[in-house]
């Protein structure tokens, strides 16, 4: 395939990884990001190989300029991190909805053939079946709960992409990630929070056993996919996926939050006692994707949670506070 692609949010965790992957696949890459939450260091290894445009996806003129001359738009720019869903829901929705509209309208204006959207497993909230395939209904259970600003923004973005592009793009393809993790992913997510918490507890607590506080009772489940595996699956969906199709990318290895906390403690050579607390309002009790559809495109995750945690732990030990 090849050509030139615009990656919005390209200095973000997922955006930078996708940028590097697309370069390896022979694409020319232009990145649009305002670095408000992205980090330019994530692109240092390819800084001379990409075109970087500083701008906000809510700025229609900036998006329009960045879209000129590309063959595909990979729209990833969004505000993620659970704490922001609760504390800044209006920002989450503003970036999500305006960003989708601006990138779609600019792509159509400039005759871009392909529009690739990064959505989220949050569009399901509490799925009716687990493992969950792409046909499960999307849901916003309570519009008064600010947590759903993120899932709602992603849901709206999907509707916009599908209905703007149903007949006017050669390809509209949507990826729904399921709990991607890895080095330098930010500090607002469960795995880096566990790593930094356990690291502090190890420094404070003699002996081999530590007490690890968690949110909720620990029975909630997630399926965590390491960033390298995720990027391979995402590229498979975008580069080989069909028009008007949605693909889950993740693993089917379901893990309780208690088990995750114990594995993080184990990576430090400690055993742990879990200390539960009240769960955040609106949290989903169980989530695990069915990845059969993207697997038909050649995707096969290969990095175990143990190996992935070891790689991630190393980065956060070296960077114990936001940088």
SEMI-670249 format. One line per 5 residues: number of its first residue (from 1); their letters; for each residue x, y, z of N, C-alpha, C. Coordinates in pm, whole numbers, padded with zeros to 5 digits. Example, Ala and Ser with C-alpha at 12.3 -4.5 7.8 and 13.67 -1.06 7.14 Angstrom:
<sites>
1) AS) 01319 -00569 00780 01230 -00450 00780 01320 -00330 00780; 01285 -00225 00708 01367 -00106 00714 01290 00003 00787
</sites>
This chain:
<sites>
1) XXXXX) 00086 -00119 00000 00000 00000 00000 00089 00123 00000; 00132 00173 00113 00222 00286 00120 00155 00417 00083; 00231 00524 00094 00178 00657 00070 00212 00746 00188; 00137 00853 00204 00160 00949 00312 00041 00950 00405; 00066 00945 00533 -00040 00937 00633 -00023 01048 00736
6) XXXXX) -00134 01107 00777 -00136 01199 00890 -00179 01122 01013; -00098 01126 01119 -00132 01065 01246 -00160 01176 01347; -00287 01193 01385 -00318 01292 01489 -00292 01228 01626; -00243 01310 01718 -00206 01255 01848 -00081 01169 01839; 00005 01201 01744 00119 01116 01715 00231 01118 01815
11) XXXXX) 00229 01210 01913 00329 01202 02020 00271 01140 02146; 00147 01090 02136 00088 01015 02245 00144 00874 02250; 00104 00800 02350 00156 00664 02370 00125 00574 02250; -00002 00566 02213 -00039 00483 02099 00003 00548 01968; -00010 00680 01959 00022 00749 01836 00167 00737 01797
16) XXXXX) 00257 00750 01893 00400 00739 01863 00435 00597 01818; 00378 00498 01886 00405 00359 01848 00353 00330 01707; 00234 00381 01675 00180 00360 01541 00262 00434 01437; 00307 00555 01468 00392 00632 01376 00516 00553 01338; 00582 00497 01438 00705 00420 01413 00675 00295 01331
21) XXXXX) 00564 00229 01362 00525 00109 01287 00495 00143 01141; 00424 00250 01116 00390 00287 00978 00515 00324 00899; 00610 00390 00963 00737 00418 00897 00804 00288 00853; 00803 00190 00941 00865 00061 00909 00791 -00010 00796; 00662 00021 00783 00583 -00040 00676 00595 00036 00544
26) XXXXX) 00680 00140 00542 00707 00211 00418 00625 00336 00395; 00550 00380 00495 00470 00502 00482 00553 00625 00516; 00523 00737 00451 00569 00868 00497 00468 00915 00603; 00518 00974 00710 00428 01008 00821 00441 01156 00857; 00325 01220 00865 00313 01355 00920 00235 01343 01052
31) XXXXX) 00287 01404 01156 00225 01398 01288 00165 01533 01323; 00042 01532 01373 -00022 01653 01427 -00047 01631 01574; 00010 01716 01658 -00010 01705 01803 00025 01839 01865; -00047 01875 01972 -00011 01998 02043 00078 01970 02164; 00111 01842 02186 00198 01799 02296 00144 01838 02433
36) XXXXX) 00015 01862 02442 -00043 01893 02573 -00037 01773 02665; -00050 01656 02607 -00035 01532 02683 00062 01437 02614; 00088 01460 02487 00189 01381 02418 00328 01424 02461; 00426 01341 02429 00564 01369 02466 00654 01353 02344; 00719 01461 02298 00805 01452 02180 00914 01346 02193
41) XXXXX) 00956 01315 02316 01063 01215 02334 01024 01079 02276; 00892 01052 02271 00848 00923 02217 00881 00909 02069; 00907 01021 02003 00937 01019 01860 01084 01052 01831; 01167 01058 01934 01306 01097 01915 01379 01006 01816; 01349 00877 01821 01421 00782 01735 01388 00800 01588
46) XXXXX) 01277 00867 01557 01236 00886 01417 01217 01033 01383; 01270 01121 01467 01246 01265 01450 01288 01315 01312; 01393 01258 01256 01441 01301 01125 01366 01237 01009; 01279 01143 01042 01208 01068 00937 01062 01108 00923; 01014 01197 01011 00873 01237 01007 00863 01388 00990
51) XXXXX) 00744 01431 00956 00712 01573 00953 00622 01600 01073; 00665 01688 01162 00586 01717 01282 00520 01854 01269; 00388 01855 01288 00311 01979 01285 00249 01999 01423; 00284 02109 01487 00227 02137 01619 00090 02204 01602; -00013 02144 01661 -00147 02200 01648 -00248 02119 01725
56) XXXXX) -00363 02180 01749 -00472 02122 01826 -00578 02071 01729; -00626 01949 01748 -00727 01894 01656 -00859 01971 01665; -00876 02053 01767 -00997 02134 01775 -00987 02258 01686; -00869 02286 01636 -00845 02400 01548 -00863 02353 01403; -00976 02388 01345 -01009 02338 01210 -00905 02380 01108
61) XXXXX) -00851 02502 01120 -00752 02548 01023 -00622 02467 01033; -00580 02438 01157 -00458 02359 01176 -00476 02219 01119; -00592 02159 01143 -00619 02026 01089 -00622 02029 00937; -00683 02134 00882 -00693 02145 00737 -00555 02153 00673; -00467 02233 00732 -00332 02245 00678 -00257 02112 00687
66) XXXXX) -00274 02043 00798 -00201 01917 00818 -00251 01805 00727; -00374 01816 00680 -00435 01709 00601 -00401 01720 00453; -00356 01834 00410 -00326 01853 00267 -00216 01757 00222; -00243 01686 00112 -00140 01605 00050 -00119 01467 00108; -00210 01420 00196 -00193 01287 00251 -00291 01190 00185
71) XXXXX) -00257 01061 00196 -00340 00955 00139 -00429 00889 00244; -00392 00907 00371 -00469 00846 00480 -00461 00936 00602; -00566 00932 00683 -00566 00999 00812 -00588 00892 00919; -00495 00883 01013 -00510 00797 01130 -00541 00888 01247; -00665 00889 01291 -00709 00984 01393 -00704 00918 01530
76) XXXXX) -00605 00961 01610 -00586 00907 01744 -00600 01013 01852; -00593 01141 01817 -00590 01246 01919 -00715 01240 02007; -00693 01231 02137 -00802 01221 02234 -00742 01246 02371; -00824 01274 02470 -00778 01287 02609 -00812 01157 02681; -00710 01078 02715 -00737 00954 02788 -00682 00964 02930
81) XXXXX) -00691 00853 03003 -00655 00854 03145 -00779 00869 03230; -00811 00766 03308 -00939 00762 03381 -00961 00885 03467; -00856 00937 03528 -00876 01052 03618 -00932 01173 03542; -00898 01184 03412 -00949 01298 03335 -01095 01280 03295; -01140 01154 03286 -01282 01132 03254 -01370 01195 03361
86) XXXXX) -01324 01186 03486 -01401 01240 03599 -01375 01389 03620; -01250 01432 03602 -01216 01570 03639 -01233 01670 03524; -01223 01625 03398 -01230 01717 03285 -01318 01661 03173; -01442 01623 03204 -01525 01559 03100 -01554 01650 02982; -01565 01781 03007 -01594 01872 02895 -01476 01880 02800
91) XXXXX) -01353 01872 02852 -01234 01871 02766 -01228 01741 02686; -01257 01630 02752 -01256 01500 02685 -01351 01503 02564; -01472 01555 02585 -01571 01558 02478 -01535 01662 02371; -01482 01775 02413 -01445 01878 02317 -01339 01827 02220; -01234 01768 02274 -01127 01714 02188 -01181 01599 02104
96) XXXXX) -01261 01513 02166 -01310 01396 02094 -01402 01430 01978; -01503 01511 02003 -01604 01538 01900 -01551 01636 01795; -01491 01747 01840 -01438 01844 01744 -01325 01784 01662; -01242 01703 01724 -01132 01639 01652 -01183 01548 01542; -01286 01468 01573 -01341 01378 01472 -01402 01457 01356
101) XXXXX) -01481 01558 01387 -01544 01637 01281 -01439 01707 01195; -01342 01769 01259 -01241 01843 01183 -01159 01752 01093; -01117 01636 01144 -01036 01547 01061 -01118 01488 00947; -01243 01455 00973 -01328 01401 00867 -01355 01505 00757; -01390 01625 00798 -01422 01727 00699 -01298 01766 00617
106) XXXXX) -01183 01774 00682 -01061 01805 00607 -01022 01691 00514; -01038 01567 00561 -01005 01453 00477 -01093 01450 00352; -01221 01477 00367 -01311 01480 00252 -01278 01597 00159; -01247 01712 00217 -01213 01830 00137 -01092 01804 00048; -00994 01732 00103 -00869 01711 00030 -00864 01577 -00044
111) XXXXX) -00976 01507 -00050 -00980 01384 -00128 -00898 01271 -00071; -00886 01267 00061 -00811 01159 00126 -00889 01028 00109; -00820 00921 00076 -00888 00795 00044 -00923 00713 00167; -00838 00721 00270 -00854 00629 00383 -00864 00706 00514; -00957 00666 00598 -00974 00726 00730 -00972 00614 00833
116) XXXXX) -00872 00620 00920 -00854 00518 01022 -00880 00581 01159; -00967 00521 01236 -01007 00578 01365 -00967 00486 01480; -00906 00545 01582 -00877 00473 01705 -00992 00497 01802; -01069 00394 01829 -01180 00405 01923 -01137 00346 02057; -01224 00273 02125 -01193 00223 02258 -01292 00114 02299
121) XXXXX) -01247 00024 02384 -01338 -00073 02444 -01437 -00007 02538; -01412 00119 02575 -01503 00191 02664 -01639 00217 02598; -01651 00199 02467 -01782 00222 02404 -01885 00119 02451; -01839 00006 02506 -01932 -00097 02552 -01978 -00074 02696; -01892 -00010 02778 -01915 00000 02921 -01929 -00139 02981
126) XXXXX) -02049 -00191 03000 -02067 -00326 03051 -02120 -00413 02937; -02033 -00487 02869 -02078 -00564 02753 -02170 -00679 02794; -02262 -00717 02707 -02358 -00822 02741 -02298 -00961 02741; -02180 -00976 02680 -02114 -01106 02677 -01963 -01086 02678; -01895 -01181 02739 -01749 -01178 02749 -01699 -01320 02720
131) XXXXX) -01599 -01337 02631 -01533 -01237 02549 -01632 -01165 02456; -01597 -01041 02424 -01686 -00952 02350 -01638 -00935 02207; -01727 -00962 02111 -01688 -00938 01973 -01738 -00800 01928; -01707 -00764 01804 -01732 -00629 01756 -01880 -00597 01735; -01965 -00699 01741 -02107 -00675 01717 -02184 -00638 01844
136) XXXXX) -02117 -00641 01960 -02185 -00608 02085 -02235 -00464 02082; -02352 -00436 02139 -02406 -00299 02134 -02324 -00202 02218; -02308 -00081 02166 -02242 00025 02242 -02343 00086 02339; -02292 00141 02451 -02385 00185 02555 -02325 00296 02640; -02409 00395 02673 -02375 00497 02773 -02482 00485 02882
141) XXXXX) -02453 00414 02991 -02557 00383 03090 -02614 00505 03161; -02529 00607 03185 -02574 00719 03267 -02505 00847 03221; -02575 00933 03146 -02511 01056 03096 -02471 01152 03208; -02524 01132 03329 -02487 01219 03441 -02353 01182 03503; -02303 01064 03473 -02174 01020 03526 -02062 01070 03434
146) XXXXX) -01972 01157 03483 -01869 01214 03395 -01774 01110 03336; -01765 00994 03398 -01676 00890 03345 -01707 00860 03199; -01835 00866 03164 -01877 00825 03030 -01848 00931 02924; -01783 01041 02964 -01740 01139 02865 -01646 01074 02764; -01561 00986 02809 -01465 00921 02720 -01534 00822 02627
151) XXXXX) -01607 00728 02686 -01677 00632 02603 -01776 00699 02509; -01844 00803 02558 -01938 00877 02474 -01869 00946 02359; -01754 01007 02386 -01679 01072 02280 -01632 00974 02174; -01588 00856 02217 -01546 00754 02122 -01664 00701 02042; -01777 00682 02108 -01898 00635 02039 -01940 00735 01930
156) XXXXX) -01941 00863 01967 -01976 00966 01869 -01876 00967 01754; -01748 00952 01785 -01646 00950 01680 -01669 00836 01582; -01707 00720 01634 -01736 00607 01545 -01855 00638 01453; -01962 00692 01511 -02078 00726 01430 -02044 00828 01322; -01963 00927 01359 -01922 01027 01261 -01840 00965 01149
161) XXXXX) -01741 00884 01185 -01654 00823 01084 -01735 00736 00988; -01823 00655 01042 -01901 00563 00959 -01996 00639 00867; -02063 00738 00920 -02166 00804 00841 -02113 00915 00751; -02002 00979 00788 -01935 01070 00695 -01871 00991 00581; -01818 00874 00615 -01733 00806 00519 -01791 00684 00452
166) XXXXX) -01916 00654 00481 -01978 00533 00429 -01961 00521 00277; -01983 00632 00205 -01977 00629 00059 -01871 00723 00002; -01800 00795 00090 -01709 00897 00036 -01562 00867 00061; -01532 00760 00133 -01394 00715 00147 -01380 00577 00084; -01260 00546 00039 -01232 00409 -00006 -01228 00315 00113
171) XXXXX) -01181 00366 00227 -01169 00281 00345 -01194 00362 00471; -01290 00318 00550 -01306 00362 00688 -01289 00239 00775; -01188 00240 00859 -01160 00125 00946 -01141 00175 01088; -01204 00104 01182 -01202 00144 01323 -01136 00035 01405; -01046 00074 01494 -00982 -00018 01589 -01031 00016 01730
176) XXXXX) -01070 -00086 01804 -01106 -00070 01945 -00998 -00138 02030; -00906 -00060 02087 -00802 -00119 02173 -00862 -00168 02304; -00798 -00269 02362 -00838 -00320 02492 -00718 -00320 02586; -00710 -00216 02668 -00613 -00207 02777 -00469 -00229 02732; -00420 -00133 02654 -00282 -00136 02606 -00192 -00079 02714
181) XXXXX) -00074 -00140 02732 00020 -00091 02833 00162 -00103 02781; 00253 -00036 02849 00394 -00044 02813 00471 00074 02870; 00600 00081 02846 00682 00191 02896 00632 00327 02846; 00639 00426 02933 00607 00564 02896 00464 00580 02846; 00371 00513 02913 00230 00522 02873 00156 00633 02947
186) XXXXX) 00225 00704 03036 00159 00802 03121 00148 00747 03262; 00093 00827 03350 00086 00789 03492 -00057 00776 03542; -00155 00785 03451 -00296 00788 03493 -00364 00655 03474; -00289 00546 03458 -00345 00416 03425 -00306 00314 03532; -00379 00204 03534 -00367 00112 03647 -00228 00049 03657
191) XXXXX) -00167 00008 03547 -00037 -00060 03557 00073 00034 03606; 00092 00153 03547 00195 00242 03604 00164 00285 03747; 00036 00298 03781 00001 00332 03919 00039 00220 04014; 00015 00095 03975 00056 -00018 04058 00208 -00024 04070; 00278 -00004 03960 00425 -00012 03963 00483 00093 04056
196) XXXXX) 00439 00218 04042 00495 00324 04127 00452 00305 04273; 00331 00254 04295 00284 00228 04432 00363 00116 04498; 00383 00008 04425 00458 -00106 04481 00604 -00068 04502; 00660 00008 04411 00798 00053 04428 00813 00132 04557; 00720 00225 04582 00725 00303 04705 00708 00216 04829
201) XXXXX) 00616 00119 04821 00593 00029 04935 00716 -00055 04964; 00784 -00100 04859 00905 -00180 04879 01014 -00100 04949; 01021 00029 04917 01122 00113 04981 01089 00140 05127; 00960 00138 05159 00916 00173 05294 00901 00052 05385; 00885 -00068 05326 00845 -00185 05404 00955 -00290 05403
206) XXXXX) 01009 -00326 05521 01108 -00434 05527 01040 -00570 05507; 01120 -00670 05481 01065 -00803 05463 01019 -00827 05321; 00943 -00934 05302 00903 -00974 05168 00757 -00946 05136; 00674 -00920 05237 00531 -00901 05213 00493 -00753 05225; 00413 -00709 05131 00362 -00571 05133 00210 -00573 05121
211) XXXXX) 00148 -00466 05163 00003 -00450 05149 -00023 -00350 05037; -00095 -00394 04934 -00117 -00312 04816 -00263 -00267 04810; -00290 -00138 04826 -00428 -00089 04813 -00471 -00086 04667; -00596 -00122 04642 -00652 -00118 04508 -00790 -00053 04513; -00838 -00010 04398 -00973 00044 04388 -01069 -00070 04356
216) XXXXX) -01174 -00085 04435 -01267 -00195 04417 -01223 -00316 04497; -01295 -00427 04474 -01265 -00548 04551 -01165 -00639 04483; -01119 -00602 04365 -01016 -00679 04296 -01068 -00787 04205; -01198 -00807 04202 -01254 -00911 04114 -01278 -00861 03972; -01269 -00729 03951 -01285 -00675 03817 -01178 -00736 03725
221) XXXXX) -01213 -00762 03601 -01117 -00822 03509 -01090 -00730 03390; -00968 -00744 03338 -00927 -00679 03215 -00835 -00775 03140; -00812 -00746 03013 -00718 -00822 02932 -00616 -00724 02878; -00494 -00734 02925 -00392 -00634 02896 -00304 -00677 02780; -00282 -00585 02687 -00200 -00614 02569 -00080 -00520 02567
226) XXXXX) 00037 -00577 02547 00160 -00497 02544 00165 -00415 02416; 00225 -00298 02424 00222 -00200 02316 00275 -00256 02184; 00380 -00338 02185 00433 -00391 02059 00332 -00483 01991; 00268 -00569 02071 00164 -00655 02014 00049 -00571 01961; 00007 -00474 02041 -00106 -00391 01998 -00077 -00321 01866
231) XXXXX) 00042 -00265 01853 00076 -00190 01732 00075 -00281 01610; 00121 -00404 01626 00115 -00499 01515 -00030 -00525 01474; -00117 -00543 01574 -00258 -00567 01543 -00326 -00447 01483; -00294 -00329 01533 -00352 -00206 01481 -00311 -00185 01336; -00184 -00207 01306 -00138 -00192 01168 -00204 -00294 01077
236) XXXXX) -00223 -00416 01125 -00291 -00517 01044 -00432 -00472 01009; -00503 -00416 01107 -00640 -00370 01082 -00644 -00252 00987; -00558 -00153 01009 -00559 -00035 00924 -00510 -00064 00782; -00405 -00144 00771 -00343 -00165 00640 -00409 -00277 00561; -00470 -00373 00631 -00530 -00486 00559 -00678 -00504 00589
241) XXXXX) -00733 -00419 00675 -00873 -00431 00711 -00966 -00380 00602; -01092 -00422 00612 -01190 -00389 00510 -01261 -00258 00540; -01312 -00196 00435 -01392 -00074 00446 -01515 -00100 00533; -01544 -00003 00620 -01661 -00009 00707 -01655 -00128 00803; -01535 -00154 00853 -01517 -00264 00948 -01451 -00216 01076
246) XXXXX) -01483 -00286 01183 -01435 -00256 01318 -01357 -00378 01367; -01242 -00353 01432 -01157 -00463 01478 -01117 -00441 01624; -01134 -00544 01704 -01078 -00545 01839 -00930 -00581 01831; -00847 -00509 01905 -00707 -00546 01917 -00673 -00554 02065; -00628 -00670 02107 -00593 -00692 02247 -00549 -00836 02263
251) XXXXX) -00568 -00890 02383 -00545 -01032 02408 -00671 -01089 02470; -00679 -01222 02473 -00791 -01289 02536 -00751 -01350 02670; -00640 -01300 02726 -00592 -01346 02856 -00653 -01258 02965; -00765 -01301 03020 -00839 -01222 03119 -00773 -01235 03256; -00762 -01122 03324 -00689 -01115 03451 -00767 -01028 03547
256) XXXXX) -00781 -01073 03673 -00846 -00985 03771 -00747 -00877 03814; -00801 -00768 03865 -00715 -00659 03912 -00632 -00705 04031; -00687 -00791 04115 -00608 -00848 04225 -00490 -00928 04171; -00516 -01011 04070 -00407 -01089 04010 -00302 -00998 03949; -00346 -00891 03887 -00251 -00796 03830 -00163 -00735 03939
261) XXXXX) -00224 -00692 04050 -00147 -00633 04160 -00046 -00733 04215; -00087 -00858 04227 00004 -00962 04277 00120 -00983 04180; 00092 -00979 04049 00199 -00997 03950 00297 -00880 03953; 00246 -00759 03974 00336 -00644 03984 00425 -00659 04107; 00366 -00698 04220 00447 -00720 04341 00551 -00829 04318
266) XXXXX) 00510 -00935 04250 00601 -01046 04220 00719 -00999 04135; 00694 -00903 04045 00802 -00853 03961 00907 -00777 04042; 00870 -00735 04163 00964 -00670 04256 01022 -00771 04355; 00987 -00897 04340 01035 -00998 04433 00961 -00998 04565; 00840 -00947 04568 00761 -00941 04690 00631 -01019 04675
271) XXXXX) 00577 -01064 04789 00442 -01116 04794 00352 -01004 04848; 00224 -01010 04814 00137 -00897 04848 00008 -00944 04912; -00042 -00860 05000 -00179 -00871 05051 -00257 -00757 04988; -00372 -00789 04928 -00452 -00688 04860 -00544 -00618 04959; -00546 -00485 04953 -00632 -00404 05040 -00738 -00338 04953
276) XXXXX) -00860 -00391 04953 -00965 -00337 04865 -01021 -00205 04916; -01092 -00134 04829 -01159 -00010 04866 -01283 00003 04777; -01351 00114 04790 -01471 00136 04709 -01432 00156 04563; -01506 00093 04473 -01478 00107 04331 -01530 00240 04279; -01462 00301 04181 -01511 00425 04120 -01648 00403 04056
281) XXXXX) -01731 00504 04062 -01865 00496 04005 -01859 00472 03855; -01933 00372 03807 -01942 00348 03664 -01836 00255 03609; -01751 00199 03695 -01646 00111 03645 -01705 -00021 03596; -01651 -00073 03489 -01696 -00199 03432 -01635 -00315 03508; -01716 -00416 03538 -01669 -00527 03620 -01587 -00629 03542
286) XXXXX) -01611 -00639 03411 -01542 -00743 03335 -01523 -00698 03191; -01404 -00722 03136 -01380 -00685 02997 -01272 -00776 02937; -01306 -00837 02825 -01211 -00920 02752 -01258 -00928 02608; -01172 -00895 02511 -01216 -00894 02371 -01210 -01031 02306; -01297 -01052 02211 -01283 -01160 02115 -01201 -01104 01999
291) XXXXX) -01085 -01161 01971 -00995 -01106 01869 -00991 -01193 01743; -01094 -01276 01726 -01096 -01366 01610 -01091 -01289 01478; -01158 -01175 01472 -01168 -01102 01346 -01033 -01048 01302; -00961 -00981 01392 -00831 -00926 01353 -00728 -01037 01337; -00748 -01151 01404 -00655 -01262 01389 -00655 -01316 01246
296) XXXXX) -00768 -01302 01178 -00776 -01346 01038 -00688 -01261 00947; -00647 -01143 00997 -00556 -01056 00920 -00410 -01085 00953; -00386 -01187 01036 -00250 -01225 01070 -00202 -01182 01207; -00290 -01123 01286 -00250 -01075 01419 -00243 -01189 01519; -00134 -01194 01595 -00119 -01292 01701 -00034 -01234 01813
301) XXXXX) -00093 -01194 01925 -00012 -01139 02035 00084 -01243 02088; 00204 -01199 02126 00309 -01295 02166 00378 -01260 02297; 00354 -01140 02351 00426 -01097 02472 00339 -01122 02594; 00387 -01207 02684 00311 -01244 02804 00301 -01126 02899; 00205 -01132 02990 00190 -01025 03089 00315 -01015 03176
306) XXXXX) 00379 -01129 03206 00501 -01124 03287 00613 -01051 03218; 00635 -01082 03090 00740 -01015 03014 00707 -00868 02994; 00581 -00839 02962 00542 -00700 02941 00555 -00616 03067; 00517 -00673 03181 00530 -00600 03307 00677 -00573 03340; 00764 -00670 03312 00906 -00650 03340 00961 -00533 03258
311) XXXXX) 00924 -00527 03130 00970 -00416 03045 00914 -00283 03093; 00788 -00283 03131 00722 -00159 03174 00776 -00114 03308; 00794 -00208 03399 00846 -00178 03532 00982 -00107 03522; 01068 -00156 03434 01201 -00097 03421 01194 00051 03388; 01104 00088 03297 01095 00229 03258 01045 00314 03374
316) XXXXX) 00945 00266 03446 00888 00347 03553 00977 00354 03677; 01062 00256 03697 01160 00267 03804 01260 00379 03774; 01294 00392 03645 01385 00500 03605 01317 00635 03600; 01184 00635 03585 01107 00760 03576 00992 00754 03676; 01021 00767 03806 00918 00745 03908 00814 00855 03919
321) XXX) 00836 00969 03854 00737 01077 03859 00718 01131 03718; 00605 01198 03693 00579 01249 03559 00692 01336 03506; 00730 01309 03379 00839 01387 03316 00792 01433 03178
</sites>
